[in-house]
């Protein structure tokens, strides 16, 4: 009987320690921070302003604010991303382009009268209409079109996330 109580107590302490460890923030690599509610569409060099829905992903390390994930999965300033010569429509990152220093959260950055202006997707002509009631509209640059991408759902409802893909 005494052994049963001992092993039961030991099992209970192990379960509590495991539960606390699962809730604790993990140590993250340089330029990353722990997010209990992560974004399923983290900014990257290839897509610095992804179109996202407001949905919590699994807890994990993500790039700190104003950084994007590069091809080697490191978090870097967008200015450190390689330029792609294959897409002439891509905005060239240079000092004359005010949008290179702006990160818009509700829509794409456009240059108006030499200044960066964040547009709201609600005011942008969309290239994709959807029957999904909660789906966000999609506005893509020239040479790309919008495709709805299903997401893994943690909490319903989870409408598809519109994603810009090349017109090939």
N, C-alpha and C positions, 0 to 999 in steps of 0.2 A: 504494500500500500504506500509506504514511504517513497519507494522508487517511482511509483506512478505520479505522485504529486510533484516530485523533483523534475521528472521528464516533462510533465505538463507545464510546469512553471518555466522550464528552459525553452520549450517550444513557444510559449506565449511571449517571452522576452525576445526571442529571435524574430517572431512575426512583427512585433512592435518596432524593432530596430530596422527591419527590412522596409516597413511602411514609411518610416521617417526618412530613410535613405532615398526612397523613390520620390519623395516630395522635395528633397533638398536640391537647390540649384547645383548643377554640375560645373566643374571648372572648364572654361572655354578657352580655345586658342586665341592668339593675339588678334585684336580688332573684332572680336566676337563677344556677344553677351548672351546670357541664359534668358530664354523667354518661355514662361509657363504657357502662354498662348501664342504659338509661333504663327508666322504667315506661310501659307502654302505656296505663295508665289513671291519668293524673295527676289529683290532686284539683282541683276547680274550684268556683266559686260555686254552680253548679247541682248538683254532686255532690261535696261535700267529703270524703266517705269512700267512694270507689268500691271495688267488690269486684274484687280482682285475683288473678291467679295469679302465682306466682313465675316470671317469664320476662323475659329481657333483651330490650329493644327496641334500636333503632338508637341509636348515640351521638348525644346532642344536649343542648341547654340545657333545664333544667327548673327549676321553682320551688324555692327553698330550703325547708328544713324549716319547717313551721308556716305556710306560705303556700299560697294557692290561686290558680288562674288565673281571672281575671274575663272578662266578655264581650268586652272589648277586648284580650284575650290578655296582659294585664299580671299579674304576680304580686303579690298583695295579701294582707293579713291577712283572715281570714274575716269579721271584724267590719266590714270595708269593703264587703262584698258587698251588693248591693241586696236588699231584702226583696220577696218575691213575694206579693201580695195574692190572687192567683188560686188558691193552694193552701192552704186553711185547715188542712190536716193538717200542713203544714210547721212544725217547731219554730220559734217566734219567738226571735230572737236578742236576749236581754236579760240583765241582770246577775243575775236570779234563776235562770237556767238554767245549772247547773254544766257541762253538756255543751258549752256554747259555747267553753269554754277547754280542752277535752280533745280529742285526736286519737287515736282508737282504730285499731289496725292489724289486729286479728284479728276485728273484729265491730263492731256498732253500739254507740253510747253510750246508756245508759239511766239515768234518775234513780231511785235507790233511797234512801229515807229522806233526801231532800234532797241526796244526794251523787252525783257522776258515777261510773258504773261501766261499764267496758268489758266487753262480753260477747264470748264466743268463738262463732263461727258454729256450732261443733260442738254447742253447748248451746242454740241458738236453734231454735224451731219454724220449719221452712222451708216456704215456699209454692211451692217448685219442687223436684221430684225429677227426676233425670236418670240415664240409663243410662251416661253418660260415666264411666269409672272414675276419672279424676283431677279431675273437676269439683268446684268448691267449692259448698257449699250456698248458697242465696240467702234472705235475710231482708229483706223490704221493709216500709216503713212503710204505714200504712193509706192506701188510695186508690191504691196501686201494686201491681204484680205483677212477677214475675221472668220474664225472657226470656233464654235463653242466646244470647250473641253470639259468632260465630266470630271468631277473631283470626288475623292473618297470622302464620304460623309461621316463626321463624328457626331454632329447634332443636326437633325433635320430642321428646316428644309435646306438643301444644298444645291442651288441652281448651278448650271454649268458656268465655268469661267471663260469669257471670251478671250481668245488669244490671236494675235496677229501672226500670220505665216506668209512666207514669200509666195508670189503668184507664179509658181512653176508648174 
